């Protein structure tokens, strides 16, 4: 009996609705879902769209489906690009979180980029409500990331967080639970993958897909030259002969491919620092900058930012989980959630 009563109060969810990945935190249980934000859609002869797969199963279909099935990402640069498909994706994750129990309508906290418009915020709320949420609260990603990284944002002092996701890089200075200054740059992990695809096409006349580009970034990406650089074998289609081909890509080449993207992230950090009030800048120079998000795992990025900004830079513990962990912690502290929830 006690277990069933406890279950009524543990249906609340926090969702990091990312461009590349969706993470779900359930109150009282922690992170229960971490899957790619991909949906496979089948187009029928009548023109309808049927959801064939969501998450990991859908990502495995990227670039491998017949013409009538397409694997798409309904989120683009941190905001909803396809409302109906995002709703279907949320329905899937909410149902999976609650083991497909009928009638569960959870309270949901969703993280959103700090730079999105009121219309985009409304789209997120309506999509979640249509997917079965009882009510929806939005929290800006930099604040969620800072809470998840255990930064002291309730204090009257400067905290700087750089959250590098799939679609956006959120740079923010936070004090007293609010964002003092920020930049939401629409350049992040997906743009790195695209840069690698374009570089391989131009340099090696080889066509590769998103999944291959992402793996190159993970295996050989390093934005600082060093003695531990790796080379990787890259398989794709020869653009001249049209046949499968394998080439070797050096760490130096990967760094060259990522140069413009990493420069844009560095510029966003420096521009935010230039807007920071002197008192808070002093705090940041003492405490340093914290990196979160999947992009924080790019080798050498912390060292590059340290050189460019002249400040200590640290990678958060479990950077991929910071945003959803921060949003999840707010489910345990509803008064704080009400104070920092962003209005639609």
PLY file of the C-alpha trace (Angstrom):
ply
format ascii 1.0
element vertex 344
property float x
property float y
property float z
element edge 343
property int vertex1
property int vertex2
end_header
0.00 0.00 0.00
2.73 2.45 0.97
4.59 1.62 -2.23
1.53 2.36 -4.36
0.94 5.66 -2.56
4.59 6.61 -3.05
4.17 5.83 -6.74
1.50 8.51 -7.05
4.05 11.12 -6.04
6.95 9.75 -8.10
5.42 10.20 -11.56
6.84 13.71 -11.99
9.46 13.94 -14.73
12.27 16.27 -15.77
13.16 16.16 -19.46
16.24 17.43 -21.25
14.65 17.70 -24.68
17.87 18.03 -26.62
18.56 18.30 -30.32
20.69 15.15 -30.30
19.55 13.25 -27.19
16.60 13.17 -24.81
17.18 12.39 -21.14
14.39 11.75 -18.64
14.69 12.03 -14.85
11.96 10.56 -12.67
11.37 12.00 -9.24
12.74 9.68 -6.58
14.53 7.45 -9.11
17.01 9.61 -11.02
17.81 9.32 -14.74
15.75 6.51 -16.23
16.00 7.22 -19.98
18.83 8.44 -22.20
18.13 7.96 -25.89
18.75 9.75 -29.21
16.11 12.35 -30.13
15.28 10.57 -33.39
11.96 9.34 -34.78
11.53 6.98 -37.74
8.45 7.83 -39.82
6.76 5.77 -42.51
4.88 7.66 -45.22
1.80 5.74 -46.32
0.20 5.86 -49.76
-2.63 7.94 -48.29
-0.14 10.59 -47.17
-0.32 9.79 -43.45
2.78 9.50 -41.25
3.18 6.45 -39.02
5.77 6.32 -36.24
7.85 3.17 -36.75
10.52 3.70 -34.07
11.75 6.24 -31.52
15.10 6.76 -29.82
17.88 4.18 -30.19
15.94 2.00 -32.64
15.21 5.02 -34.85
18.83 6.25 -34.81
20.01 2.87 -36.04
17.83 3.49 -39.13
19.57 6.79 -40.05
20.76 6.50 -43.64
19.62 2.86 -43.83
15.91 3.07 -44.64
13.88 2.56 -47.85
12.36 5.61 -49.51
9.04 5.39 -47.63
10.69 5.45 -44.19
12.67 8.46 -42.97
14.54 8.87 -39.69
14.34 12.48 -38.55
15.20 14.69 -35.60
12.11 16.70 -34.62
14.26 19.17 -32.63
16.56 21.59 -34.45
18.99 23.93 -32.71
17.26 23.37 -29.39
13.73 24.18 -30.55
10.85 22.23 -32.07
11.15 21.84 -35.84
8.25 19.38 -36.21
5.46 19.81 -33.64
3.53 16.59 -34.38
6.60 14.37 -34.35
7.94 15.98 -31.16
4.58 15.23 -29.53
4.82 11.58 -30.61
8.39 11.39 -29.28
7.33 12.84 -25.91
4.40 10.40 -25.72
6.84 7.54 -26.24
9.26 8.70 -23.54
6.49 9.51 -21.02
4.90 6.09 -21.58
8.28 4.36 -21.29
9.05 6.23 -18.07
5.83 4.96 -16.49
5.99 1.43 -17.92
3.01 2.30 -20.12
0.65 2.60 -17.15
-2.71 3.99 -18.23
-3.93 7.35 -16.94
-0.63 8.71 -15.58
-0.43 12.47 -16.14
2.85 13.71 -14.67
4.08 17.16 -13.82
6.98 17.80 -16.21
9.93 20.18 -16.06
11.54 20.74 -19.48
14.81 22.56 -20.17
14.90 25.07 -23.04
17.65 27.25 -24.57
17.91 30.70 -23.00
17.52 32.41 -26.38
14.22 30.89 -27.57
11.18 33.05 -28.27
7.82 33.10 -26.47
6.26 31.32 -29.47
8.89 28.56 -29.28
8.32 28.20 -25.53
4.59 27.89 -26.10
5.21 25.16 -28.68
7.20 23.12 -26.13
4.47 23.49 -23.50
1.63 22.59 -25.87
3.56 19.61 -27.22
4.14 18.25 -23.69
0.52 18.84 -22.64
-0.73 17.06 -25.78
1.66 14.20 -24.99
-0.01 13.66 -21.59
1.57 16.06 -19.09
-0.61 17.39 -16.26
1.26 20.67 -16.23
4.56 21.88 -17.65
7.28 24.14 -16.28
10.16 25.43 -18.39
13.67 26.09 -17.07
16.48 27.69 -19.02
19.23 25.21 -19.86
22.15 27.21 -18.37
20.42 27.34 -14.98
19.56 23.64 -15.10
23.14 22.82 -16.14
24.57 24.95 -13.30
22.33 23.24 -10.72
23.28 19.83 -12.11
26.98 20.77 -11.91
26.44 21.73 -8.24
27.34 25.37 -8.76
26.24 27.76 -5.95
23.75 29.76 -8.06
21.61 30.82 -5.06
24.47 32.95 -3.74
25.07 36.62 -4.74
28.19 35.75 -6.70
29.17 35.10 -10.30
28.97 31.60 -11.75
29.76 30.97 -15.40
28.53 27.86 -17.19
29.04 26.83 -20.82
26.60 24.12 -21.89
27.52 22.66 -25.30
24.69 20.50 -26.57
23.76 19.13 -29.98
22.10 22.21 -31.43
23.11 25.14 -29.22
25.90 26.35 -26.98
24.53 28.16 -23.94
26.95 30.55 -22.25
25.64 32.27 -19.12
26.70 34.14 -16.02
24.35 33.30 -13.15
23.86 34.96 -9.78
21.03 34.75 -7.23
19.21 32.10 -9.33
19.00 34.36 -12.37
20.89 34.84 -15.62
22.77 38.15 -15.54
24.09 37.92 -19.10
24.13 35.16 -21.66
24.61 34.14 -25.27
22.72 31.30 -26.93
24.88 30.42 -29.94
23.32 28.10 -32.50
26.55 26.24 -33.01
27.36 23.01 -31.16
27.82 19.24 -31.57
25.67 18.82 -34.70
27.58 21.63 -36.41
30.86 19.86 -35.57
29.54 16.70 -37.24
28.46 18.71 -40.29
31.88 20.36 -40.47
33.56 16.93 -40.48
31.22 15.71 -43.24
32.04 18.75 -45.39
35.79 18.47 -44.74
35.90 14.77 -45.69
33.87 15.51 -48.82
36.17 18.36 -49.87
39.52 16.84 -48.87
38.99 13.16 -49.66
36.07 13.17 -52.16
34.30 10.87 -49.73
30.67 11.03 -48.67
29.98 10.00 -45.06
26.87 10.11 -42.87
26.08 11.84 -39.58
26.74 8.74 -37.48
30.20 8.27 -38.98
31.05 11.96 -38.50
29.99 11.81 -34.85
32.19 8.75 -34.28
35.18 10.53 -35.88
34.62 13.46 -33.52
34.50 11.15 -30.49
37.47 8.99 -31.49
39.88 11.53 -32.97
38.55 14.98 -32.09
41.15 17.10 -30.28
41.21 20.87 -30.60
44.71 21.16 -29.12
47.76 19.68 -30.83
49.47 17.06 -28.69
51.49 13.87 -28.63
48.45 11.60 -28.19
46.67 12.38 -31.44
44.78 9.53 -33.06
44.13 8.68 -36.68
40.94 6.91 -37.69
39.79 4.85 -40.64
36.85 6.52 -42.38
34.50 4.49 -44.56
32.16 6.10 -47.03
31.26 6.40 -50.72
33.77 7.65 -53.24
32.16 10.66 -54.93
34.14 10.15 -58.14
33.71 6.39 -58.70
30.57 5.88 -56.62
31.95 2.84 -54.80
32.68 2.20 -51.08
36.10 3.44 -50.02
38.20 3.73 -46.86
40.62 6.58 -46.08
42.70 7.47 -43.05
41.93 10.75 -41.31
44.54 12.21 -38.96
43.90 14.05 -35.71
45.31 17.18 -37.35
42.68 16.94 -40.09
39.88 16.53 -37.55
41.17 19.59 -35.69
41.23 21.55 -38.94
37.65 20.46 -39.69
36.47 21.63 -36.25
38.40 24.91 -36.24
35.55 27.25 -37.23
33.05 25.64 -34.87
35.35 25.74 -31.86
36.26 29.34 -32.69
32.57 30.28 -32.59
32.26 28.70 -29.12
35.37 30.51 -27.89
34.00 33.82 -29.25
30.66 33.25 -27.48
32.49 32.76 -24.17
34.67 35.84 -24.65
31.70 38.00 -25.72
29.75 36.94 -22.63
32.71 37.78 -20.40
32.89 41.24 -21.99
29.26 41.87 -20.94
29.76 40.60 -17.38
29.61 43.22 -14.56
33.06 43.76 -12.95
32.05 42.36 -9.54
30.81 39.12 -11.04
33.79 38.92 -13.39
36.02 38.97 -10.33
34.15 35.97 -8.89
34.48 34.08 -12.18
38.22 34.75 -12.38
38.52 33.10 -8.97
36.07 30.21 -9.49
36.60 29.59 -13.18
34.26 28.45 -15.94
32.39 25.13 -15.86
31.75 23.17 -19.08
28.70 20.92 -19.39
26.93 19.06 -22.20
28.28 16.51 -24.67
30.56 19.09 -26.30
32.45 19.44 -23.02
33.92 15.99 -23.74
35.70 17.23 -26.88
39.37 16.71 -26.07
41.40 19.86 -25.50
38.44 22.27 -25.46
38.92 23.12 -21.77
42.62 23.89 -22.39
41.81 26.00 -25.46
39.26 28.06 -23.50
41.73 28.49 -20.63
44.27 29.93 -23.06
41.79 32.16 -24.88
39.87 33.48 -21.86
42.76 33.54 -19.40
40.61 31.82 -16.77
40.56 28.34 -15.27
38.11 26.05 -17.08
36.74 22.82 -15.62
34.68 20.02 -17.13
31.72 19.11 -14.88
31.37 15.63 -13.50
29.05 13.70 -15.85
28.64 16.68 -18.23
26.09 14.87 -20.42
23.69 14.58 -17.48
24.01 18.05 -15.90
20.94 19.64 -17.51
18.51 16.82 -16.70
20.00 16.37 -13.21
19.52 20.08 -12.51
15.93 20.01 -13.77
15.35 16.85 -11.75
16.61 18.45 -8.54
13.96 21.15 -8.98
11.26 18.46 -8.82
12.46 17.87 -5.25
12.35 21.61 -4.48
9.08 23.00 -5.84
9.38 26.44 -4.16
12.72 26.97 -5.93
11.21 25.69 -9.18
8.46 28.32 -9.00
11.04 31.06 -8.41
13.17 30.27 -11.44
10.66 28.89 -13.95
10.73 30.82 -17.21
7.41 32.20 -18.42
6.05 31.27 -21.84
0 1
1 2
2 3
3 4
4 5
5 6
6 7
7 8
8 9
9 10
10 11
11 12
12 13
13 14
14 15
15 16
16 17
17 18
18 19
19 20
20 21
21 22
22 23
23 24
24 25
25 26
26 27
27 28
28 29
29 30
30 31
31 32
32 33
33 34
34 35
35 36
36 37
37 38
38 39
39 40
40 41
41 42
42 43
43 44
44 45
45 46
46 47
47 48
48 49
49 50
50 51
51 52
52 53
53 54
54 55
55 56
56 57
57 58
58 59
59 60
60 61
61 62
62 63
63 64
64 65
65 66
66 67
67 68
68 69
69 70
70 71
71 72
72 73
73 74
74 75
75 76
76 77
77 78
78 79
79 80
80 81
81 82
82 83
83 84
84 85
85 86
86 87
87 88
88 89
89 90
90 91
91 92
92 93
93 94
94 95
95 96
96 97
97 98
98 99
99 100
100 101
101 102
102 103
103 104
104 105
105 106
106 107
107 108
108 109
109 110
110 111
111 112
112 113
113 114
114 115
115 116
116 117
117 118
118 119
119 120
120 121
121 122
122 123
123 124
124 125
125 126
126 127
127 128
128 129
129 130
130 131
131 132
132 133
133 134
134 135
135 136
136 137
137 138
138 139
139 140
140 141
141 142
142 143
143 144
144 145
145 146
146 147
147 148
148 149
149 150
150 151
151 152
152 153
153 154
154 155
155 156
156 157
157 158
158 159
159 160
160 161
161 162
162 163
163 164
164 165
165 166
166 167
167 168
168 169
169 170
170 171
171 172
172 173
173 174
174 175
175 176
176 177
177 178
178 179
179 180
180 181
181 182
182 183
183 184
184 185
185 186
186 187
187 188
188 189
189 190
190 191
191 192
192 193
193 194
194 195
195 196
196 197
197 198
198 199
199 200
200 201
201 202
202 203
203 204
204 205
205 206
206 207
207 208
208 209
209 210
210 211
211 212
212 213
213 214
214 215
215 216
216 217
217 218
218 219
219 220
220 221
221 222
222 223
223 224
224 225
225 226
226 227
227 228
228 229
229 230
230 231
231 232
232 233
233 234
234 235
235 236
236 237
237 238
238 239
239 240
240 241
241 242
242 243
243 244
244 245
245 246
246 247
247 248
248 249
249 250
250 251
251 252
252 253
253 254
254 255
255 256
256 257
257 258
258 259
259 260
260 261
261 262
262 263
263 264
264 265
265 266
266 267
267 268
268 269
269 270
270 271
271 272
272 273
273 274
274 275
275 276
276 277
277 278
278 279
279 280
280 281
281 282
282 283
283 284
284 285
285 286
286 287
287 288
288 289
289 290
290 291
291 292
292 293
293 294
294 295
295 296
296 297
297 298
298 299
299 300
300 301
301 302
302 303
303 304
304 305
305 306
306 307
307 308
308 309
309 310
310 311
311 312
312 313
313 314
314 315
315 316
316 317
317 318
318 319
319 320
320 321
321 322
322 323
323 324
324 325
325 326
326 327
327 328
328 329
329 330
330 331
331 332
332 333
333 334
334 335
335 336
336 337
337 338
338 339
339 340
340 341
341 342
342 343
